[in-house]
């Protein structure tokens, strides 16, 4: 039986990484990395596992320096683990418990959760500890009310703390290095990590080092630089494709050391290991309720990522109920008007450990339906993709996400899928989403339909509009044409959405009537006063950006072949 030294208690991320790498191994637990490495170098354990990179923190440079100073130590493999951090306490403030005044956690966890803490707990005391297990024992033993912990869900449950919020950080993964006293053999799909000693100051040294790899056709996977703490001289960390046993790789390092840096033992080879992919997948199977084009669009792209998918609907061979029993994630993608009722119908069939992703345009009612109709162990997340099935890709397209307290690791993996494919992701509350959709979709659609009705009422020839339109007034005409030319059913669904978006349309209607009255009574000064007040409420950056966009559109619309006739 092998033995591994690592940091953290049973249930910690490092412990889980050890179990994943060597399930039968004996695991020795330490509170500090220096203790882990000391025990390993003294031969008490055959292997050591330490965290070296986090998608939120970046590289843990201190650990690279420690490894660089060790003899007969080789980085031989990696484990990439999704980090699922949760907030727990003895009592839930939302249920009448003591308000949170202090949050306990490891310093690395606080760095990973910086955005979450700033948004949700800007005024609490953050208490960083090295021995998180002992700290959690103390909270329970001394009955410390108002003291919360951010850690893995396993540790929160282990110490019988109430789970206040799950998966508080998205896109959070940690890479753990496996250290051994024996180098890893070549596999054919390897990478090599190297760190320089503190380098003498010389113009162009970094460019020359990179140029040597470029000249040899060696791909650089990672590059980091820092000033050495003691000498303040430059140190460079590199990870390149290929094994050190490869002749081309070995010669590149030799040339860099002798001809570019021109110092003996200037490079420390940390090790060669099988190449690592930070995109760890827990989901195997996606199932769609809704057989429309948008379901097919997402299913095709998920299949390209290696997931299995199945689409169900009224006329498919497999029923939604049969699909739900077989998949990890259920995606509801049906017309807006029936989304909530569809969820209410099929939500009770879902089991704990699954996730429900809602692809829709209205969030408040659909999320409420999901929370009511599914059990507590079902993950729930709302996603509004602001593009249609005609889009070639997600790159630079907007996607609004509403996470819930039940959004877990499966939800984060789907969000990571959107992120990887270039979607611009925005996180909203359900209420904020519906209000903004009232501004961004519900109101413009309503105006476009009303404009077409008005032109029809007055028997205006649509072909005459262009001759009397400025470029600015043409925007509304273009929107009207688009709404009526694409998919009227979709736009009708948008206009009929419920939630807070309705406030926007009604408020607009009231303001229109007010402006009509002022205009028809010749109250120009009052109208000007309103416009000046409006302009003051708009940030200058907003006005500059939107004017830049408008001018860009104007240039396109001014082209002779695009002018309306």
Beta strands, then each sheet from edge to edge (+ up, - down):
strand 1: 3-7
strand 2: 26-30
strand 3: 47-54
strand 4: 58-59
strand 5: 74-82
strand 6: 85-89
strand 7: 102-105
strand 8: 125-128
strand 9: 147-152
strand 10: 162-165
strand 11: 173-180
strand 12: 190-196
strand 13: 220-227
strand 14: 234-241
strand 15: 267-274
strand 16: 285-289
strand 17: 308-312
strand 18: 329-332
strand 19: 355-359
strand 20: 379-385
strand 21: 398-403
strand 22: 424-427
sheet 1: 2+ 1+ 3+ 4-
sheet 2: 2+ 1+ 3+ 11- 5+
sheet 3: 8+ 7+ 9+ 6- 10+
sheet 4: 13+ 14- 12+ 15-
sheet 5: 17+ 16+ 18+ 19+ 20+ 21- 22-
end
